[in-house]
Amino acid sequence: MRTLGEIVDAVRDGERPDYEELRYAVCALEALLTFDRIAFGRLAEAEMEQRKPLLTRSAKWQFGEWLSRVQRARAKSPKEWVGWNNDPENPDFLARRRQTVAFMNRLSTR
């Protein structure tokens, strides 16, 4: 399997990567978005509480973490980067995901 960067570049160049490459690329990109959401949440919370910009509350630190995370993700195959614990072929992952979805559905109906 190609690296995430190669898959994304191929799509942007008009190629049609195979199903498995795209499947895992979606998983990897969704995970990257989750990390970004968490980082922005921490920065927003720190700003609203007028905290000093220290480590996770620092935009400069978060930017460095983001850059490193994206570079690492783009350099590996998406399946490798996602890892077995978050692989959609892992039955334990699927069970955890079903539990999480059910829990979130219960919360949203209250």
N, CA, C and O atoms as a Tinker XYZ file with bonds, in Angstrom:
   440  protein
     1  N      0.850000   -1.178000    0.000000    73     2
     2  CA     0.000000    0.000000    0.000000    64     1     3
     3  C      0.895000    1.240000    0.000000    63     2     4     5
     4  O      1.920000    1.278000    0.680000    81     3
     5  N      0.499000    2.237000   -0.760000    73     3     6
     6  CA     1.262000    3.481000   -0.813000    64     5     7
     7  C      1.094000    4.275000    0.480000    63     6     8     9
     8  O      0.223000    3.986000    1.300000    81     7
     9  N      1.950000    5.280000    0.640000    73     7    10
    10  CA     1.826000    6.142000    1.813000    64     9    11
    11  C      0.591000    7.014000    1.665000    63    10    12    13
    12  O      0.064000    7.187000    0.567000    81    11
    13  N      0.139000    7.561000    2.786000    73    11    14
    14  CA    -1.011000    8.463000    2.754000    64    13    15
    15  C     -0.732000    9.642000    1.827000    63    14    16    17
    16  O     -1.600000   10.048000    1.054000    81    15
    17  N      0.478000   10.192000    1.906000    73    15    18
    18  CA     0.834000   11.313000    1.037000    64    17    19
    19  C      0.749000   10.943000   -0.434000    63    18    20    21
    20  O      0.258000   11.723000   -1.249000    81    19
    21  N      1.229000    9.747000   -0.772000    73    19    22
    22  CA     1.173000    9.305000   -2.170000    64    21    23
    23  C     -0.269000    9.101000   -2.631000    63    22    24    25
    24  O     -0.613000    9.431000   -3.766000    81    23
    25  N     -1.104000    8.562000   -1.759000    73    23    26
    26  CA    -2.506000    8.343000   -2.109000    64    25    27
    27  C     -3.215000    9.679000   -2.328000    63    26    28    29
    28  O     -3.922000    9.853000   -3.321000    81    27
    29  N     -3.028000   10.609000   -1.414000    73    27    30
    30  CA    -3.663000   11.923000   -1.544000    64    29    31
    31  C     -3.171000   12.621000   -2.808000    63    30    32    33
    32  O     -3.969000   13.186000   -3.556000    81    31
    33  N     -1.871000   12.587000   -3.048000    73    31    34
    34  CA    -1.323000   13.210000   -4.254000    64    33    35
    35  C     -1.875000   12.554000   -5.518000    63    34    36    37
    36  O     -2.186000   13.241000   -6.491000    81    35
    37  N     -1.998000   11.232000   -5.501000    73    35    38
    38  CA    -2.537000   10.519000   -6.656000    64    37    39
    39  C     -3.966000   10.964000   -6.964000    63    38    40    41
    40  O     -4.313000   11.210000   -8.120000    81    39
    41  N     -4.786000   11.064000   -5.925000    73    39    42
    42  CA    -6.169000   11.517000   -6.108000    64    41    43
    43  C     -6.178000   12.937000   -6.675000    63    42    44    45
    44  O     -6.917000   13.237000   -7.612000    81    43
    45  N     -5.358000   13.794000   -6.102000    73    43    46
    46  CA    -5.298000   15.189000   -6.564000    64    45    47
    47  C     -4.786000   15.288000   -8.001000    63    46    48    49
    48  O     -5.090000   16.252000   -8.703000    81    47
    49  N     -4.001000   14.281000   -8.446000    73    47    50
    50  CA    -3.473000   14.255000   -9.816000    64    49    51
    51  C     -4.421000   13.559000  -10.792000    63    50    52    53
    52  O     -4.078000   13.363000  -11.957000    81    51
    53  N     -5.604000   13.189000  -10.323000    73    51    54
    54  CA    -6.599000   12.588000  -11.203000    64    53    55
    55  C     -6.561000   11.075000  -11.275000    63    54    56    57
    56  O     -7.311000   10.478000  -12.047000    81    55
    57  N     -5.700000   10.437000  -10.482000    73    55    58
    58  CA    -5.652000    8.970000  -10.468000    64    57    59
    59  C     -6.813000    8.421000   -9.633000    63    58    60    61
    60  O     -7.492000    9.159000   -8.919000    81    59
    61  N     -7.015000    7.126000   -9.742000    73    59    62
    62  CA    -8.057000    6.448000   -8.990000    64    61    63
    63  C     -7.445000    5.310000   -8.172000    63    62    64    65
    64  O     -7.403000    4.166000   -8.624000    81    63
    65  N     -6.963000    5.637000   -6.944000    73    63    66
    66  CA    -6.390000    4.585000   -6.098000    64    65    67
    67  C     -7.407000    3.475000   -5.852000    63    66    68    69
    68  O     -8.611000    3.677000   -6.008000    81    67
    69  N     -6.912000    2.303000   -5.466000    73    67    70
    70  CA    -7.840000    1.194000   -5.239000    64    69    71
    71  C     -8.651000    1.413000   -3.962000    63    70    72    73
    72  O     -8.350000    2.278000   -3.140000    81    71
    73  N     -9.674000    0.605000   -3.839000    73    71    74
    74  CA   -10.643000    0.722000   -2.748000    64    73    75
    75  C     -9.981000    0.672000   -1.374000    63    74    76    77
    76  O    -10.269000    1.504000   -0.514000    81    75
    77  N     -9.086000   -0.311000   -1.165000    73    75    78
    78  CA    -8.450000   -0.458000    0.146000    64    77    79
    79  C     -7.602000    0.762000    0.506000    63    78    80    81
    80  O     -7.610000    1.204000    1.655000    81    79
    81  N     -6.873000    1.306000   -0.466000    73    79    82
    82  CA    -6.082000    2.511000   -0.195000    64    81    83
    83  C     -6.998000    3.651000    0.236000    63    82    84    85
    84  O     -6.717000    4.353000    1.207000    81    83
    85  N     -8.088000    3.826000   -0.491000    73    83    86
    86  CA    -9.013000    4.918000   -0.154000    64    85    87
    87  C     -9.706000    4.679000    1.181000    63    86    88    89
    88  O     -9.919000    5.614000    1.952000    81    87
    89  N    -10.053000    3.444000    1.447000    73    87    90
    90  CA   -10.725000    3.096000    2.708000    64    89    91
    91  C     -9.864000    3.475000    3.905000    63    90    92    93
    92  O    -10.340000    4.102000    4.852000    81    91
    93  N     -8.593000    3.091000    3.855000    73    91    94
    94  CA    -7.712000    3.402000    4.974000    64    93    95
    95  C     -7.310000    4.873000    4.980000    63    94    96    97
    96  O     -7.074000    5.441000    6.046000    81    95
    97  N     -7.229000    5.497000    3.813000    73    95    98
    98  CA    -6.929000    6.933000    3.761000    64    97    99
    99  C     -8.037000    7.726000    4.457000    63    98   100   101
   100  O     -7.759000    8.689000    5.172000    81    99
   101  N     -9.286000    7.322000    4.248000    73    99   102
   102  CA   -10.408000    7.987000    4.927000    64   101   103
   103  C    -10.265000    7.841000    6.436000    63   102   104   105
   104  O    -10.465000    8.807000    7.171000    81   103
   105  N     -9.925000    6.653000    6.903000    73   103   106
   106  CA    -9.741000    6.430000    8.347000    64   105   107
   107  C     -8.619000    7.305000    8.899000    63   106   108   109
   108  O     -8.764000    7.911000    9.960000    81   107
   109  N     -7.507000    7.368000    8.182000    73   107   110
   110  CA    -6.367000    8.168000    8.645000    64   109   111
   111  C     -6.714000    9.655000    8.656000    63   110   112   113
   112  O     -6.397000   10.357000    9.616000    81   111
   113  N     -7.357000   10.134000    7.607000    73   111   114
   114  CA    -7.692000   11.559000    7.546000    64   113   115
   115  C     -8.726000   11.925000    8.604000    63   114   116   117
   116  O     -8.676000   13.022000    9.160000    81   115
   117  N     -9.659000   11.024000    8.889000    73   115   118
   118  CA   -10.636000   11.290000    9.949000    64   117   119
   119  C     -9.939000   11.371000   11.304000    63   118   120   121
   120  O    -10.291000   12.207000   12.137000    81   119
   121  N     -8.960000   10.512000   11.524000    73   119   122
   122  CA    -8.208000   10.554000   12.782000    64   121   123
   123  C     -7.434000   11.863000   12.893000    63   122   124   125
   124  O     -7.384000   12.460000   13.969000    81   123
   125  N     -6.838000   12.310000   11.809000    73   123   126
   126  CA    -6.125000   13.602000   11.825000    64   125   127
   127  C     -7.087000   14.742000   12.152000    63   126   128   129
   128  O     -6.741000   15.655000   12.902000    81   127
   129  N     -8.293000   14.689000   11.590000    73   127   130
   130  CA    -9.293000   15.720000   11.908000    64   129   131
   131  C     -9.673000   15.684000   13.390000    63   130   132   133
   132  O     -9.894000   16.730000   14.000000    81   131
   133  N     -9.747000   14.499000   13.961000    73   131   134
   134  CA   -10.069000   14.379000   15.386000    64   133   135
   135  C     -8.984000   15.026000   16.238000    63   134   136   137
   136  O     -9.285000   15.753000   17.185000    81   135
   137  N     -7.714000   14.761000   15.900000    73   135   138
   138  CA    -6.618000   15.408000   16.624000    64   137   139
   139  C     -6.709000   16.927000   16.494000    63   138   140   141
   140  O     -6.486000   17.648000   17.467000    81   139
   141  N     -7.034000   17.412000   15.302000    73   139   142
   142  CA    -7.155000   18.863000   15.099000    64   141   143
   143  C     -8.281000   19.449000   15.951000    63   142   144   145
   144  O     -8.121000   20.510000   16.555000    81   143
   145  N     -9.435000   18.745000   15.996000    73   143   146
   146  CA   -10.565000   19.221000   16.792000    64   145   147
   147  C    -10.184000   19.333000   18.265000    63   146   148   149
   148  O    -10.531000   20.308000   18.932000    81   147
   149  N     -9.474000   18.340000   18.760000    73   147   150
   150  CA    -9.036000   18.351000   20.162000    64   149   151
   151  C     -8.089000   19.523000   20.405000    63   150   152   153
   152  O     -8.209000   20.224000   21.410000    81   151
   153  N     -7.153000   19.734000   19.488000    73   151   154
   154  CA    -6.183000   20.830000   19.643000    64   153   155
   155  C     -6.887000   22.182000   19.645000    63   154   156   157
   156  O     -6.603000   23.030000   20.490000    81   155
   157  N     -7.802000   22.384000   18.700000    73   155   158
   158  CA    -8.521000   23.662000   18.658000    64   157   159
   159  C     -9.375000   23.853000   19.902000    63   158   160   161
   160  O     -9.507000   24.970000   20.402000    81   159
   161  N     -9.949000   22.777000   20.399000    73   159   162
   162  CA   -10.737000   22.862000   21.631000    64   161   163
   163  C     -9.888000   23.310000   22.807000    63   162   164   165
   164  O    -10.314000   24.143000   23.607000    81   163
   165  N     -8.688000   22.759000   22.913000    73   163   166
   166  CA    -7.791000   23.155000   24.000000    64   165   167
   167  C     -7.385000   24.621000   23.874000    63   166   168   169
   168  O     -7.343000   25.349000   24.865000    81   167
   169  N     -7.089000   25.041000   22.659000    73   167   170
   170  CA    -6.700000   26.449000   22.455000    64   169   171
   171  C     -7.861000   27.383000   22.769000    63   170   172   173
   172  O     -7.671000   28.418000   23.409000    81   171
   173  N     -9.054000   27.027000   22.326000    73   171   174
   174  CA   -10.223000   27.873000   22.586000    64   173   175
   175  C    -10.524000   27.945000   24.079000    63   174   176   177
   176  O    -10.819000   29.019000   24.604000    81   175
   177  N    -10.450000   26.812000   24.758000    73   175   178
   178  CA   -10.692000   26.779000   26.201000    64   177   179
   179  C     -9.674000   27.654000   26.931000    63   178   180   181
   180  O    -10.036000   28.427000   27.818000    81   179
   181  N     -8.408000   27.529000   26.559000    73   179   182
   182  CA    -7.359000   28.329000   27.204000    64   181   183
   183  C     -7.585000   29.814000   26.970000    63   182   184   185
   184  O     -7.398000   30.628000   27.874000    81   183
   185  N     -7.987000   30.164000   25.752000    73   183   186
   186  CA    -8.221000   31.577000   25.458000    64   185   187
   187  C     -9.420000   32.108000   26.239000    63   186   188   189
   188  O     -9.371000   33.211000   26.783000    81   187
   189  N    -10.503000   31.319000   26.295000    73   187   190
   190  CA   -11.695000   31.762000   27.026000    64   189   191
   191  C    -11.416000   31.913000   28.518000    63   190   192   193
   192  O    -11.983000   32.786000   29.175000    81   191
   193  N    -10.545000   31.062000   29.049000    73   191   194
   194  CA   -10.199000   31.122000   30.471000    64   193   195
   195  C     -8.997000   32.022000   30.726000    63   194   196   197
   196  O     -8.533000   32.132000   31.861000    81   195
   197  N     -8.499000   32.657000   29.694000    73   195   198
   198  CA    -7.357000   33.570000   29.752000    64   197   199
   199  C     -6.152000   32.931000   30.445000    63   198   200   201
   200  O     -5.503000   33.546000   31.291000    81   199
   201  N     -5.872000   31.682000   30.066000    73   199   202
   202  CA    -4.715000   30.978000   30.605000    64   201   203
   203  C     -3.462000   31.350000   29.830000    63   202   204   205
   204  O     -3.527000   31.782000   28.679000    81   203
   205  N     -2.331000   31.176000   30.477000    73   203   206
   206  CA    -1.055000   31.395000   29.793000    64   205   207
   207  C     -0.871000   30.335000   28.711000    63   206   208   209
   208  O     -1.241000   29.178000   28.909000    81   207
   209  N     -0.300000   30.719000   27.566000    73   207   210
   210  CA    -0.074000   29.749000   26.482000    64   209   211
   211  C      1.091000   28.816000   26.802000    63   210   212   213
   212  O      2.233000   29.090000   26.432000    81   211
   213  N      0.799000   27.721000   27.483000    73   211   214
   214  CA     1.809000   26.751000   27.883000    64   213   215
   215  C      1.475000   25.394000   27.269000    63   214   216   217
   216  O      0.357000   24.902000   27.418000    81   215
   217  N      2.428000   24.797000   26.589000    73   215   218
   218  CA     2.292000   23.483000   25.945000    64   217   219
   219  C      0.982000   23.358000   25.169000    63   218   220   221
   220  O      0.791000   24.067000   24.181000    81   219
   221  N      0.079000   22.479000   25.591000    73   219   222
   222  CA    -1.125000   22.224000   24.795000    64   221   223
   223  C     -2.005000   23.454000   24.650000    63   222   224   225
   224  O     -2.874000   23.485000   23.779000    81   223
   225  N     -1.805000   24.459000   25.476000    73   223   226
   226  CA    -2.574000   25.697000   25.380000    64   225   227
   227  C     -1.863000   26.737000   24.519000    63   226   228   229
   228  O     -2.336000   27.867000   24.396000    81   227
   229  N     -0.749000   26.370000   23.933000    73   227   230
   230  CA     0.039000   27.279000   23.115000    64   229   231
   231  C     -0.194000   26.994000   21.634000    63   230   232   233
   232  O     -0.029000   25.859000   21.188000    81   231
   233  N     -0.577000   28.020000   20.870000    73   231   234
   234  CA    -0.782000   27.854000   19.434000    64   233   235
   235  C      0.514000   27.437000   18.757000    63   234   236   237
   236  O      0.493000   26.621000   17.836000    81   235
   237  N      1.632000   27.978000   19.194000    73   235   238
   238  CA     2.924000   27.624000   18.609000    64   237   239
   239  C      3.230000   26.144000   18.842000    63   238   240   241
   240  O      3.656000   25.448000   17.921000    81   239
   241  N      3.018000   25.668000   20.049000    73   239   242
   242  CA     3.251000   24.265000   20.373000    64   241   243
   243  C      2.305000   23.378000   19.567000    63   242   244   245
   244  O      2.730000   22.377000   18.989000    81   243
   245  N      1.020000   23.745000   19.527000    73   243   246
   246  CA     0.030000   22.956000   18.789000    64   245   247
   247  C      0.381000   22.900000   17.301000    63   246   248   249
   248  O      0.201000   21.865000   16.660000    81   247
   249  N      0.878000   24.004000   16.754000    73   247   250
   250  CA     1.264000   24.010000   15.351000    64   249   251
   251  C      2.405000   23.021000   15.107000    63   250   252   253
   252  O      2.370000   22.269000   14.132000    81   251
   253  N      3.395000   23.013000   15.965000    73   251   254
   254  CA     4.499000   22.068000   15.839000    64   253   255
   255  C      4.023000   20.631000   15.929000    63   254   256   257
   256  O      4.479000   19.775000   15.172000    81   255
   257  N      3.107000   20.361000   16.853000    73   255   258
   258  CA     2.547000   19.016000   16.991000    64   257   259
   259  C      1.770000   18.626000   15.739000    63   258   260   261
   260  O      1.886000   17.504000   15.247000    81   259
   261  N      0.974000   19.569000   15.229000    73   259   262
   262  CA     0.187000   19.308000   14.020000    64   261   263
   263  C      1.104000   18.972000   12.848000    63   262   264   265
   264  O      0.885000   17.990000   12.139000    81   263
   265  N      2.131000   19.795000   12.651000    73   263   266
   266  CA     3.049000   19.593000   11.537000    64   265   267
   267  C      3.728000   18.229000   11.637000    63   266   268   269
   268  O      3.817000   17.504000   10.646000    81   267
   269  N      4.197000   17.886000   12.809000    73   267   270
   270  CA     4.858000   16.596000   13.025000    64   269   271
   271  C      3.891000   15.441000   12.781000    63   270   272   273
   272  O      4.248000   14.456000   12.135000    81   271
   273  N      2.678000   15.561000   13.292000    73   271   274
   274  CA     1.666000   14.509000   13.147000    64   273   275
   275  C      1.319000   14.285000   11.673000    63   274   276   277
   276  O      1.237000   13.143000   11.219000    81   275
   277  N      1.116000   15.366000   10.933000    73   275   278
   278  CA     0.763000   15.248000    9.518000    64   277   279
   279  C      1.929000   14.673000    8.721000    63   278   280   281
   280  O      1.725000   13.837000    7.841000    81   279
   281  N      3.135000   15.109000    9.020000    73   279   282
   282  CA     4.302000   14.570000    8.314000    64   281   283
   283  C      4.452000   13.076000    8.561000    63   282   284   285
   284  O      4.732000   12.318000    7.632000    81   283
   285  N      4.266000   12.646000    9.809000    73   283   286
   286  CA     4.358000   11.213000   10.123000    64   285   287
   287  C      3.259000   10.432000    9.412000    63   286   288   289
   288  O      3.509000    9.355000    8.871000    81   287
   289  N      2.051000   10.972000    9.412000    73   287   290
   290  CA     0.928000   10.278000    8.782000    64   289   291
   291  C      1.129000   10.169000    7.278000    63   290   292   293
   292  O      0.875000    9.115000    6.695000    81   291
   293  N      1.580000   11.237000    6.649000    73   291   294
   294  CA     1.766000   11.220000    5.189000    64   293   295
   295  C      2.903000   10.300000    4.758000    63   294   296   297
   296  O      2.931000    9.850000    3.612000    81   295
   297  N      3.837000   10.016000    5.657000    73   295   298
   298  CA     4.998000    9.195000    5.316000    64   297   299
   299  C      4.742000    7.692000    5.462000    63   298   300   301
   300  O      5.570000    6.881000    5.047000    81   299
   301  N      3.609000    7.320000    6.043000    73   299   302
   302  CA     3.290000    5.907000    6.251000    64   301   303
   303  C      2.071000    5.526000    5.434000    63   302   304   305
   304  O      1.312000    6.385000    4.984000    81   303
   305  N      1.894000    4.228000    5.248000    73   303   306
   306  CA     0.636000    3.786000    4.636000    64   305   307
   307  C     -0.469000    4.111000    5.643000    63   306   308   309
   308  O     -0.246000    4.041000    6.852000    81   307
   309  N     -1.651000    4.465000    5.155000    73   307   310
   310  CA    -2.727000    4.790000    6.103000    64   309   311
   311  C     -3.050000    3.624000    7.035000    63   310   312   313
   312  O     -3.366000    3.835000    8.206000    81   311
   313  N     -2.974000    2.408000    6.525000    73   311   314
   314  CA    -3.269000    1.248000    7.366000    64   313   315
   315  C     -2.257000    1.147000    8.502000    63   314   316   317
   316  O     -2.628000    0.878000    9.644000    81   315
   317  N     -0.994000    1.361000    8.194000    73   315   318
   318  CA     0.054000    1.329000    9.223000    64   317   319
   319  C     -0.142000    2.460000   10.222000    63   318   320   321
   320  O     -0.022000    2.246000   11.428000    81   319
   321  N     -0.441000    3.658000    9.739000    73   319   322
   322  CA    -0.586000    4.807000   10.630000    64   321   323
   323  C     -1.802000    4.659000   11.540000    63   322   324   325
   324  O     -1.737000    4.983000   12.726000    81   323
   325  N     -2.900000    4.174000   10.992000    73   323   326
   326  CA    -4.113000    3.973000   11.797000    64   325   327
   327  C     -3.868000    2.914000   12.863000    63   326   328   329
   328  O     -4.317000    3.055000   14.000000    81   327
   329  N     -3.155000    1.857000   12.495000    73   327   330
   330  CA    -2.822000    0.808000   13.457000    64   329   331
   331  C     -3.966000   -0.165000   13.693000    63   330   332   333
   332  O     -5.129000    0.135000   13.424000    81   331
   333  N     -3.610000   -1.325000   14.197000    73   331   334
   334  CA    -4.591000   -2.389000   14.399000    64   333   335
   335  C     -5.674000   -1.996000   15.390000    63   334   336   337
   336  O     -6.821000   -2.415000   15.236000    81   335
   337  N     -5.344000   -1.203000   16.403000    73   335   338
   338  CA    -6.347000   -0.823000   17.413000    64   337   339
   339  C     -7.474000    0.016000   16.834000    63   338   340   341
   340  O     -8.547000    0.098000   17.431000    81   339
   341  N     -7.250000    0.645000   15.674000    73   339   342
   342  CA    -8.276000    1.472000   15.038000    64   341   343
   343  C     -8.590000    1.003000   13.625000    63   342   344   345
   344  O     -9.128000    1.761000   12.817000    81   343
   345  N     -8.256000   -0.234000   13.332000    73   343   346
   346  CA    -8.457000   -0.802000   11.999000    64   345   347
   347  C     -9.900000   -1.291000   11.857000    63   346   348   349
   348  O    -10.389000   -2.011000   12.727000    81   347
   349  N    -10.592000   -0.912000   10.774000    73   347   350
   350  CA   -11.972000   -1.372000   10.600000    64   349   351
   351  C    -12.099000   -2.882000   10.375000    63   350   352   353
   352  O    -13.216000   -3.397000   10.316000    81   351
   353  N    -10.986000   -3.596000   10.250000    73   351   354
   354  CA   -11.008000   -5.061000   10.164000    64   353   355
   355  C    -10.861000   -5.715000   11.534000    63   354   356   357
   356  O    -11.011000   -6.931000   11.658000    81   355
   357  N    -10.570000   -4.927000   12.557000    73   355   358
   358  CA   -10.357000   -5.451000   13.905000    64   357   359
   359  C    -11.714000   -5.588000   14.613000    63   358   360   361
   360  O    -12.382000   -4.580000   14.844000    81   359
   361  N    -12.131000   -6.808000   14.961000    73   359   362
   362  CA   -13.424000   -6.993000   15.622000    64   361   363
   363  C    -13.531000   -6.238000   16.953000    63   362   364   365
   364  O    -14.608000   -5.752000   17.301000    81   363
   365  N    -12.430000   -6.137000   17.693000    73   363   366
   366  CA   -12.467000   -5.392000   18.962000    64   365   367
   367  C    -12.727000   -3.910000   18.710000    63   366   368   369
   368  O    -13.483000   -3.273000   19.444000    81   367
   369  N    -12.101000   -3.370000   17.677000    73   367   370
   370  CA   -12.352000   -1.965000   17.324000    64   369   371
   371  C    -13.827000   -1.774000   16.966000    63   370   372   373
   372  O    -14.465000   -0.830000   17.433000    81   371
   373  N    -14.362000   -2.669000   16.141000    73   371   374
   374  CA   -15.760000   -2.540000   15.725000    64   373   375
   375  C    -16.706000   -2.627000   16.918000    63   374   376   377
   376  O    -17.708000   -1.914000   16.964000    81   375
   377  N    -16.402000   -3.487000   17.874000    73   375   378
   378  CA   -17.237000   -3.598000   19.080000    64   377   379
   379  C    -17.172000   -2.312000   19.897000    63   378   380   381
   380  O    -18.197000   -1.815000   20.363000    81   379
   381  N    -15.953000   -1.767000   20.072000    73   379   382
   382  CA   -15.814000   -0.493000   20.801000    64   381   383
   383  C    -16.567000    0.618000   20.086000    63   382   384   385
   384  O    -17.223000    1.443000   20.721000    81   383
   385  N    -16.469000    0.633000   18.773000    73   383   386
   386  CA   -17.148000    1.669000   17.991000    64   385   387
   387  C    -18.668000    1.555000   18.147000    63   386   388   389
   388  O    -19.345000    2.567000   18.326000    81   387
   389  N    -19.203000    0.346000   18.081000    73   387   390
   390  CA   -20.648000    0.160000   18.265000    64   389   391
   391  C    -21.087000    0.655000   19.645000    63   390   392   393
   392  O    -22.122000    1.309000   19.772000    81   391
   393  N    -20.301000    0.343000   20.672000    73   391   394
   394  CA   -20.630000    0.796000   22.024000    64   393   395
   395  C    -20.608000    2.323000   22.105000    63   394   396   397
   396  O    -21.495000    2.934000   22.700000    81   395
   397  N    -19.597000    2.926000   21.506000    73   395   398
   398  CA   -19.483000    4.384000   21.533000    64   397   399
   399  C    -20.639000    5.039000   20.799000    63   398   400   401
   400  O    -21.213000    6.012000   21.289000    81   399
   401  N    -20.985000    4.520000   19.639000    73   399   402
   402  CA   -22.097000    5.078000   18.863000    64   401   403
   403  C    -23.400000    4.948000   19.647000    63   402   404   405
   404  O    -24.185000    5.894000   19.698000    81   403
   405  N    -23.638000    3.792000   20.256000    73   403   406
   406  CA   -24.852000    3.586000   21.051000    64   405   407
   407  C    -24.896000    4.555000   22.227000    63   406   408   409
   408  O    -25.944000    5.130000   22.521000    81   407
   409  N    -23.765000    4.736000   22.897000    73   407   410
   410  CA   -23.696000    5.664000   24.028000    64   409   411
   411  C    -23.991000    7.091000   23.572000    63   410   412   413
   412  O    -24.764000    7.802000   24.213000    81   411
   413  N    -23.378000    7.508000   22.470000    73   411   414
   414  CA   -23.604000    8.872000   21.966000    64   413   415
   415  C    -25.056000    9.057000   21.526000    63   414   416   417
   416  O    -25.622000   10.136000   21.702000    81   415
   417  N    -25.650000    8.033000   20.968000    73   415   418
   418  CA   -27.064000    8.116000   20.578000    64   417   419
   419  C    -27.956000    8.281000   21.799000    63   418   420   421
   420  O    -28.920000    9.045000   21.770000    81   419
   421  N    -27.630000    7.556000   22.886000    73   419   422
   422  CA   -28.413000    7.697000   24.115000    64   421   423
   423  C    -28.281000    9.108000   24.671000    63   422   424   425
   424  O    -29.262000    9.697000   25.127000    81   423
   425  N    -27.064000    9.650000   24.634000    73   423   426
   426  CA   -26.860000   11.012000   25.130000    64   425   427
   427  C    -27.636000   12.040000   24.322000    63   426   428   429
   428  O    -28.190000   12.987000   24.880000    81   427
   429  N    -27.673000   11.856000   23.025000    73   427   430
   430  CA   -28.313000   12.849000   22.162000    64   429   431
   431  C    -29.832000   12.802000   22.235000    63   430   432   433
   432  O    -30.490000   13.756000   21.819000    81   431
   433  N    -30.408000   11.722000   22.751000    73   431   434
   434  CA   -31.869000   11.620000   22.851000    64   433   435
   435  C    -32.388000   12.099000   24.202000    63   434   436   437
   436  O    -33.595000   12.075000   24.442000    81   435
   437  N    -31.505000   12.528000   25.075000    73   435   438
   438  CA   -31.925000   12.995000   26.400000    64   437   439
   439  C    -32.348000   14.436000   26.363000    63   438   440
   440  O    -32.732000   14.993000   27.391000    81   439
